[in-house]
Amino acid sequence: MAKELTSRKENYSQWYNDLVIKADLAENSAVRGCMVIKPYGYAIWEKMQHELDRMFKETGHVNAYFPLFIPKSFFSKEASHVEGFAKECAVVTHYRLKNDPNGKGVVVDPDAKLEEELIVRPTSETIIWNTYKNWIHSWRDLPILCNQWANVVRWEMRTRLFLRTAEFLWQEGHTAHATKEEAMEETMKMVNVYADFAENFLALPVIKGHKSENERFAGALDTLCIEALMQDGKALQAGTSHFLGQNFAKAFDVKFADKEGKLDYVWATSWGVSTRLMGALIMAHSDDNGLVLPPKLAPYQVVIVPIYKEMEQLASISSKVEGIIKALRAKGISVKYDDNDAKKPGWKFAEYELKGVPVRLALGPRDLENGTIEVARRDTLTKEVVPIENVDVYVADLLEEIQKTIYNKALEFRAASTTSVNTWEEFKEVLVNKGGFISAHWDGTPETEQKIKEETKATIRCIPLDAVEEEGKCIYSGKPSKCRVLFAIAY
């Protein structure tokens, strides 16, 4: 199966597309630009969803659900917000079909035109703040810490499975606060939650930072993000947290009475990650043999393959495997036993390698005699024979080691792919010959940022939170700069 994959070196983009399809993660649908997430891919997303949902609830958030359809007039109330999304909106204009009088199927009933067009949710700030107006009256009603798991539609013309599709799955948090300080604290708290999840579950090292004004979320006063580096040297924005100030509260007239009875507008945040994380997971860790999944997000962490020639041998192996499965599951390890006799062991080995199962156990008659079992790890493609006794302890430790090894490999790659430059010529040379993150001085103006983007396609991925104040000169304009920012070509 791996031989069917285009190599990363030959064509990274095609390798990614091949892998998504052949590893049974997703496929294109009958609707242009939309995808079908297949069971194996959805199982990974479910694990992401489960862990993130747990982390949200541990920080005091609750889940709710808001409508898919948003009245067009709502988008007119926050000018910068509507400008940011106007070109991506899908619009519902009619509410009924009827049979074609000419017998050619069905047509839109012209008499069923909506009084006001509805926008299919590209993001939910407007509908949620219109709702919050009914929920918030005094300081006692605050804070509101809501999240929703939903689908959204942004009408993309150039689509790519998981990375950019017209419809995708995500979560979006929308919170309301009594003070600016509380809202800013929430914004920072959630970008830290995302970074924690990325590093400890996705095994993906990320850089936390502020977005530049040009890259900021439409309607936000500040956007914090986590940025990751993929194996082809391109950056990927893996999550964002926005400080919205009082913009949406003013647009929808959401006021509250403080403890002194004075009316003021509410302070807001929003934050989200999407199925784009699936793309990050694939591109950051996988190889020419297929997926490499961090154990914490693998649909099953261990697969056991019996090796036998006769059915009597299978019975003996299966009897031994029962005890192994029970011991592994007692340690919270997810296991699949593949005793399907329609597929040969070699075929199974290739399939589970392609699908990125972290650990493969193989057990045959000779192993039973010797009291041993073969253990293969997906991340390094190495194998060793260990005693069957206490294999559960061995595998539990191995899964922890694999999780750390995958993270450290990505961290080392990012370090080797991050370059500091001081001149425009250096910047262009590194961008063409090496790629990756480029740390450089910028004069802080949107005009300079736009010119750099137009000439090189590189954008400011973030202004790192840990950026050290350092006097310098902008690589493009030569004007004074007080810190370095991170540039890269991005997905």
C-alpha positions as CSV (number, residue, x, y, z in Angstrom):
1,M,0.0,0.0,0.0
2,A,2.8,2.4,0.9
3,K,4.2,1.9,-2.6
4,E,1.1,3.5,-3.9
5,L,2.0,6.8,-2.1
6,T,3.8,9.5,-3.9
7,S,7.0,10.2,-2.0
8,R,7.2,13.5,0.0
9,K,10.4,14.4,-1.8
10,E,8.9,13.9,-5.3
11,N,5.6,15.8,-4.7
12,Y,4.7,16.7,-1.1
13,S,1.2,18.0,-2.1
14,Q,0.4,14.8,-4.0
15,W,1.8,12.7,-1.1
16,Y,-0.7,14.4,1.2
17,N,-3.6,13.9,-1.1
18,D,-2.7,10.2,-1.6
19,L,-2.3,9.6,2.1
20,V,-5.7,11.1,3.1
21,I,-7.4,8.9,0.5
22,K,-5.5,5.7,0.9
23,A,-5.4,5.7,4.7
24,D,-9.3,6.0,4.6
25,L,-9.4,9.4,6.3
26,A,-11.6,11.3,3.9
27,E,-12.7,11.6,0.3
28,N,-14.2,14.2,-2.0
29,S,-18.0,14.3,-2.0
30,A,-20.6,14.8,-4.7
31,V,-20.8,18.4,-3.6
32,R,-17.9,20.4,-5.0
33,G,-15.5,21.6,-2.3
34,C,-17.0,19.4,0.4
35,M,-15.6,16.2,1.9
36,V,-16.8,13.0,3.4
37,I,-14.9,12.2,6.6
38,K,-14.6,8.4,6.7
39,P,-14.9,6.4,9.9
40,Y,-11.2,6.1,10.5
41,G,-10.7,9.8,10.0
42,Y,-13.7,10.7,12.1
43,A,-12.4,8.4,14.9
44,I,-9.3,10.6,15.1
45,W,-11.4,13.8,15.1
46,E,-13.6,12.3,17.8
47,K,-10.5,11.8,20.0
48,M,-9.5,15.4,19.4
49,Q,-13.0,16.5,20.2
50,H,-13.2,14.5,23.4
51,E,-9.9,15.8,24.8
52,L,-10.6,19.5,23.8
53,D,-14.1,19.3,25.2
54,R,-12.7,18.0,28.5
55,M,-10.2,20.8,28.6
56,F,-12.9,23.4,27.9
57,K,-15.1,22.1,30.7
58,E,-12.2,22.0,33.1
59,T,-11.8,25.8,32.5
60,G,-15.4,26.5,33.3
61,H,-17.0,26.4,29.8
62,V,-20.3,24.8,28.8
63,N,-21.6,23.7,25.4
64,A,-24.6,25.2,23.6
65,Y,-25.9,25.2,20.1
66,F,-26.9,28.2,17.9
67,P,-28.7,28.3,14.5
68,L,-27.0,27.3,11.2
69,F,-28.8,30.2,9.4
70,I,-28.1,33.9,10.2
71,P,-30.2,36.8,8.9
72,K,-28.3,38.8,6.4
73,S,-29.0,42.0,8.3
74,F,-27.0,40.7,11.3
75,F,-23.8,40.9,9.2
76,S,-24.5,44.6,8.4
77,K,-24.2,45.5,12.0
78,E,-20.4,45.0,12.4
79,A,-18.7,46.5,9.3
80,S,-15.2,45.0,9.6
81,H,-16.7,41.6,10.4
82,V,-18.9,41.5,7.3
83,E,-16.1,42.8,5.1
84,G,-13.9,39.9,6.3
85,F,-16.5,37.2,5.4
86,A,-18.6,38.7,2.6
87,K,-16.8,36.8,-0.3
88,E,-17.1,33.5,1.4
89,C,-20.8,33.5,2.3
90,A,-23.4,31.0,1.0
91,V,-26.8,32.7,0.8
92,V,-30.3,31.0,1.1
93,T,-32.8,33.0,-0.9
94,H,-35.9,30.6,-1.2
95,Y,-37.6,28.1,1.0
96,R,-39.4,25.7,-1.4
97,L,-39.0,23.6,-4.5
98,K,-41.7,22.5,-6.9
99,N,-42.0,20.2,-9.9
100,D,-40.8,21.6,-13.1
101,P,-43.9,22.3,-15.3
102,N,-41.8,21.1,-18.3
103,G,-41.2,17.7,-16.6
104,K,-37.5,18.3,-16.0
105,G,-37.3,17.4,-12.3
106,V,-37.7,20.1,-9.7
107,V,-37.1,23.9,-9.8
108,V,-37.0,26.7,-7.2
109,D,-40.4,28.0,-6.6
110,P,-40.2,31.7,-7.5
111,D,-43.2,32.4,-5.1
112,A,-41.2,31.1,-2.1
113,K,-38.6,33.8,-1.9
114,L,-37.6,34.7,1.6
115,E,-38.3,38.2,2.9
116,E,-34.8,38.4,4.2
117,E,-31.9,36.2,2.9
118,L,-30.3,33.8,5.3
119,I,-26.5,33.3,5.5
120,V,-25.3,29.8,6.1
121,R,-23.1,30.1,9.2
122,P,-19.5,31.1,8.3
123,T,-18.9,31.9,12.0
124,S,-21.4,32.7,14.8
125,E,-20.5,36.0,16.4
126,T,-23.5,37.8,15.0
127,I,-26.2,35.3,15.9
128,I,-24.7,34.6,19.3
129,W,-24.5,38.3,20.3
130,N,-28.0,38.9,19.2
131,T,-28.9,36.0,21.5
132,Y,-26.7,37.2,24.4
133,K,-28.7,40.5,24.4
134,N,-31.6,38.5,25.9
135,W,-29.4,36.7,28.4
136,I,-27.4,39.6,29.8
137,H,-28.9,42.4,32.0
138,S,-26.6,42.8,35.0
139,W,-23.1,41.9,36.2
140,R,-24.7,38.9,37.9
141,D,-25.3,37.4,34.4
142,L,-21.6,37.5,33.6
143,P,-19.4,35.9,32.6
144,I,-21.0,33.7,29.9
145,L,-18.6,31.0,28.8
146,C,-20.2,29.1,25.9
147,N,-18.8,26.8,23.3
148,Q,-20.4,25.1,20.4
149,W,-19.4,22.1,18.3
150,A,-20.7,22.8,14.8
151,N,-20.2,22.8,11.0
152,V,-19.6,26.0,9.1
153,V,-19.6,27.0,5.5
154,R,-17.0,29.3,3.8
155,W,-17.3,29.2,0.1
156,E,-13.8,28.2,-0.9
157,M,-12.9,27.9,-4.6
158,R,-9.6,26.1,-4.2
159,T,-10.2,23.3,-1.8
160,R,-8.1,20.6,-0.2
161,L,-9.2,17.8,2.1
162,F,-9.1,18.9,5.8
163,L,-7.0,22.0,5.1
164,R,-9.5,24.0,3.2
165,T,-13.1,22.9,2.3
166,A,-16.3,24.7,1.7
167,E,-17.9,23.0,4.8
168,F,-15.8,21.9,7.8
169,L,-16.3,20.9,11.4
170,W,-15.0,23.0,14.3
171,Q,-15.7,24.3,17.7
172,E,-16.2,28.0,18.4
173,G,-16.1,29.5,21.9
174,H,-18.0,32.8,22.5
175,T,-17.6,34.5,25.9
176,A,-19.0,37.6,27.5
177,H,-17.3,39.5,30.3
178,A,-17.8,42.5,32.6
179,T,-14.4,43.9,32.1
180,K,-11.7,44.3,29.5
181,E,-9.2,42.6,31.8
182,E,-11.4,39.5,32.1
183,A,-11.9,39.2,28.4
184,M,-8.1,39.6,27.7
185,E,-7.4,37.0,30.3
186,E,-9.9,34.6,28.6
187,T,-8.2,35.2,25.2
188,M,-4.8,34.3,26.6
189,K,-6.2,31.3,28.6
190,M,-7.7,29.7,25.5
191,V,-4.7,30.1,23.3
192,N,-2.8,28.4,26.1
193,V,-5.4,25.6,26.1
194,Y,-4.9,25.1,22.4
195,A,-1.1,25.1,22.8
196,D,-1.3,22.5,25.6
197,F,-3.6,20.3,23.4
198,A,-1.3,20.7,20.3
199,E,1.8,19.8,22.2
200,N,0.6,17.1,24.5
201,F,-1.9,15.3,22.3
202,L,-1.1,16.2,18.7
203,A,2.7,16.0,19.6
204,L,2.9,19.2,17.6
205,P,5.2,22.0,18.8
206,V,3.6,25.4,18.3
207,I,4.6,29.0,18.7
208,K,2.1,31.3,20.5
209,G,1.8,34.8,19.3
210,H,-0.2,37.8,18.2
211,K,-1.4,38.2,14.6
212,S,-0.5,41.3,12.8
213,E,-3.3,43.8,11.9
214,N,-3.5,42.4,8.3
215,E,-3.9,38.8,9.6
216,R,-6.2,39.5,12.4
217,F,-9.7,38.0,12.6
218,A,-12.4,40.3,11.1
219,G,-13.9,42.3,13.9
220,A,-11.2,41.6,16.5
221,L,-9.0,44.1,18.3
222,D,-6.4,41.4,18.9
223,T,-5.9,37.8,17.6
224,L,-3.7,35.3,19.4
225,C,-2.7,32.1,17.5
226,I,-0.7,28.9,17.6
227,E,1.5,28.4,14.5
228,A,3.1,25.1,13.5
229,L,5.6,24.1,10.9
230,M,4.9,21.3,8.4
231,Q,7.5,19.0,6.9
232,D,7.5,20.9,3.6
233,G,8.6,24.1,5.4
234,K,5.2,25.7,5.2
235,A,3.4,27.1,8.3
236,L,-0.1,26.2,9.4
237,Q,-2.3,28.2,11.7
238,A,-3.6,25.6,14.1
239,G,-5.9,27.6,16.3
240,T,-6.9,31.2,17.1
241,S,-8.2,33.1,20.1
242,H,-9.7,36.6,19.6
243,F,-10.2,39.6,21.9
244,L,-13.2,41.3,20.3
245,G,-13.4,44.2,22.7
246,Q,-16.9,45.8,22.8
247,N,-17.4,45.8,19.0
248,F,-20.1,43.1,18.9
249,A,-21.8,44.3,22.1
250,K,-22.1,47.7,20.6
251,A,-23.3,46.4,17.3
252,F,-26.1,44.4,19.0
253,D,-26.6,46.8,21.9
254,V,-25.7,44.3,24.6
255,K,-25.3,46.3,27.9
256,F,-25.2,45.3,31.5
257,A,-25.7,47.1,34.8
258,D,-22.5,47.0,36.9
259,K,-22.5,46.8,40.7
260,E,-23.1,50.5,41.0
261,G,-26.0,50.3,38.5
262,K,-24.1,52.0,35.7
263,L,-24.8,50.6,32.2
264,D,-21.8,49.5,30.1
265,Y,-21.2,47.4,27.0
266,V,-20.1,43.8,27.5
267,W,-16.6,42.7,26.6
268,A,-16.2,39.7,24.2
269,T,-13.9,36.9,23.0
270,S,-14.2,34.1,20.5
271,W,-11.8,31.2,19.8
272,G,-11.8,28.1,17.7
273,V,-10.0,25.1,16.1
274,S,-11.3,23.0,13.3
275,T,-10.8,19.8,11.3
276,R,-7.7,21.6,9.9
277,L,-6.0,20.0,12.9
278,M,-6.3,16.7,11.0
279,G,-4.2,18.2,8.2
280,A,-1.6,19.4,10.7
281,L,-1.5,15.9,12.3
282,I,-0.9,14.3,8.9
283,M,1.7,16.7,7.5
284,A,3.7,17.2,10.7
285,H,4.5,13.5,11.4
286,S,3.7,11.1,8.6
287,D,6.2,9.6,6.2
288,D,6.4,7.8,2.9
289,N,5.0,4.6,4.4
290,G,1.9,6.3,5.6
291,L,0.4,7.9,8.7
292,V,2.3,8.3,11.9
293,L,-0.2,8.9,14.7
294,P,0.6,10.1,18.2
295,P,-0.7,7.3,20.5
296,K,-3.0,9.7,22.4
297,L,-5.1,10.3,19.2
298,A,-4.8,6.9,17.5
299,P,-8.3,5.2,17.0
300,Y,-6.6,2.1,18.3
301,Q,-3.1,2.3,19.9
302,V,-2.2,-1.4,19.5
303,V,-3.1,-3.9,16.8
304,I,-2.4,-7.6,17.3
305,V,-1.9,-9.8,14.3
306,P,-1.8,-13.6,14.6
307,I,0.7,-15.6,12.5
308,Y,-0.5,-19.1,11.7
309,K,-0.9,-21.8,9.0
310,E,-3.6,-24.0,10.6
311,M,-6.8,-23.1,12.3
312,E,-5.7,-25.1,15.4
313,Q,-2.8,-22.7,15.7
314,L,-5.1,-19.7,15.5
315,A,-7.2,-21.1,18.4
316,S,-4.1,-21.4,20.6
317,I,-3.0,-17.9,19.7
318,S,-6.4,-16.4,20.2
319,S,-6.6,-17.9,23.6
320,K,-3.3,-16.3,24.6
321,V,-4.3,-13.0,23.0
322,E,-7.5,-12.8,25.1
323,G,-5.3,-12.3,28.2
324,I,-3.1,-9.8,26.5
325,I,-6.1,-7.7,25.4
326,K,-7.6,-7.8,28.8
327,A,-4.3,-6.6,30.4
328,L,-3.8,-3.8,27.9
329,R,-7.4,-2.5,28.2
330,A,-7.0,-2.5,32.0
331,K,-4.3,0.1,31.5
332,G,-6.6,2.2,29.3
333,I,-5.0,1.1,26.0
334,S,-7.2,0.7,23.0
335,V,-6.6,-2.6,21.1
336,K,-7.7,-4.2,17.9
337,Y,-7.2,-8.0,17.3
338,D,-7.2,-8.7,13.6
339,D,-7.8,-12.4,13.2
340,N,-9.5,-12.0,9.8
341,D,-8.4,-15.0,7.8
342,A,-9.3,-13.3,4.4
343,K,-6.1,-11.2,4.7
344,K,-2.5,-12.4,5.0
345,P,-0.3,-11.1,7.8
346,G,1.9,-9.2,5.3
347,W,-1.1,-7.4,4.0
348,K,-2.2,-6.5,7.5
349,F,1.3,-5.3,8.4
350,A,1.2,-2.9,5.4
351,E,-2.3,-1.7,6.2
352,Y,-1.7,-0.8,9.8
353,E,1.6,0.8,8.9
354,L,-0.2,2.9,6.4
355,K,-2.9,3.8,9.0
356,G,-0.3,4.8,11.5
357,V,-1.2,2.4,14.3
358,P,1.5,3.2,17.0
359,V,2.3,-0.4,18.1
360,R,1.8,-3.7,16.3
361,L,2.1,-7.0,18.1
362,A,2.6,-10.3,16.1
363,L,2.2,-13.7,17.7
364,G,2.8,-17.1,16.2
365,P,3.2,-20.7,17.3
366,R,6.9,-20.3,17.8
367,D,6.3,-17.2,20.0
368,L,3.9,-19.3,22.1
369,E,6.6,-21.9,22.6
370,N,9.2,-19.3,23.6
371,G,6.9,-17.2,25.6
372,T,7.7,-14.1,23.5
373,I,5.9,-11.7,21.2
374,E,7.1,-9.4,18.4
375,V,6.6,-5.7,19.0
376,A,6.9,-3.2,16.1
377,R,6.7,0.6,16.6
378,R,5.3,2.7,13.8
379,D,7.3,5.9,14.5
380,T,10.8,4.3,14.0
381,L,9.7,1.2,12.0
382,T,11.8,-0.9,14.4
383,K,10.9,-4.3,15.8
384,E,12.0,-6.3,18.8
385,V,11.0,-9.5,20.5
386,V,10.0,-9.3,24.2
387,P,8.6,-11.7,26.8
388,I,4.8,-12.1,26.7
389,E,4.8,-11.8,30.5
390,N,4.1,-8.2,31.4
391,V,3.8,-7.1,27.8
392,D,1.1,-4.8,28.9
393,V,3.6,-2.8,31.1
394,Y,6.1,-2.8,28.2
395,V,3.6,-1.5,25.7
396,A,2.2,1.1,28.1
397,D,5.8,2.5,28.6
398,L,6.4,2.2,24.8
399,L,3.3,4.3,23.9
400,E,4.5,7.1,26.2
401,E,7.9,6.9,24.6
402,I,6.5,7.1,21.1
403,Q,4.4,10.1,22.0
404,K,7.5,11.9,23.2
405,T,9.6,10.8,20.3
406,I,7.2,12.1,17.7
407,Y,7.0,15.4,19.5
408,N,10.8,15.7,19.8
409,K,11.3,14.9,16.2
410,A,8.9,17.6,15.1
411,L,10.6,20.0,17.6
412,E,14.0,19.3,16.2
413,F,12.8,19.8,12.7
414,R,11.3,23.2,13.6
415,A,14.5,24.3,15.3
416,A,16.5,23.2,12.2
417,S,14.0,25.0,9.9
418,T,14.0,28.4,11.7
419,T,16.4,31.0,10.5
420,S,17.2,34.6,11.6
421,V,17.9,37.1,8.8
422,N,18.8,40.7,8.8
423,T,18.5,41.8,5.2
424,W,16.0,41.6,2.4
425,E,18.4,39.6,0.2
426,E,18.9,37.0,3.0
427,F,15.2,36.8,3.5
428,K,14.5,36.0,-0.1
429,E,17.4,33.5,-0.3
430,V,16.2,31.5,2.7
431,L,12.6,31.6,1.6
432,V,13.5,30.1,-1.8
433,N,16.3,27.6,-0.7
434,K,15.2,26.5,2.7
435,G,11.7,27.7,3.7
436,G,10.5,27.2,7.2
437,F,10.1,30.0,9.8
438,I,12.1,33.2,9.2
439,S,12.7,35.5,12.1
440,A,13.2,39.0,10.9
441,H,12.6,42.6,11.8
442,W,9.5,44.4,10.5
443,D,8.6,48.1,10.8
444,G,5.1,47.3,12.1
445,T,3.2,48.8,9.2
446,P,0.5,47.0,7.2
447,E,1.8,48.5,4.0
448,T,5.3,46.9,4.4
449,E,3.7,43.6,5.4
450,Q,1.5,43.7,2.3
451,K,4.4,44.5,0.0
452,I,6.4,41.5,1.4
453,K,3.4,39.3,0.8
454,E,3.0,40.5,-2.8
455,E,6.6,40.0,-3.7
456,T,7.3,36.7,-1.9
457,K,3.9,35.2,-0.8
458,A,5.3,35.1,2.7
459,T,3.2,36.4,5.6
460,I,3.8,37.3,9.2
461,R,2.6,34.1,11.0
462,C,2.8,35.8,14.4
463,I,4.6,38.2,16.7
464,P,5.7,35.6,19.3
465,L,4.6,36.1,22.9
466,D,8.1,35.5,24.0
467,A,9.7,37.9,21.5
468,V,12.6,39.8,23.1
469,E,12.8,43.5,22.6
470,E,15.6,44.0,20.2
471,E,16.5,47.2,18.3
472,G,16.9,46.6,14.6
473,K,15.9,47.6,11.1
474,C,13.0,46.3,9.0
475,I,14.4,43.9,6.3
476,Y,12.2,45.6,3.7
477,S,11.9,49.3,4.5
478,G,15.0,49.8,6.6
479,K,12.9,51.6,9.2
480,P,13.4,51.0,13.0
481,S,12.0,47.8,14.5
482,K,11.8,46.8,18.2
483,C,11.4,43.0,17.8
484,R,11.6,40.2,15.4
485,V,8.5,38.5,14.0
486,L,8.0,35.1,12.3
487,F,7.5,35.0,8.6
488,A,6.7,31.9,6.5
489,I,4.7,30.8,3.4
490,A,1.6,29.3,4.9
491,Y,-1.3,26.9,4.1
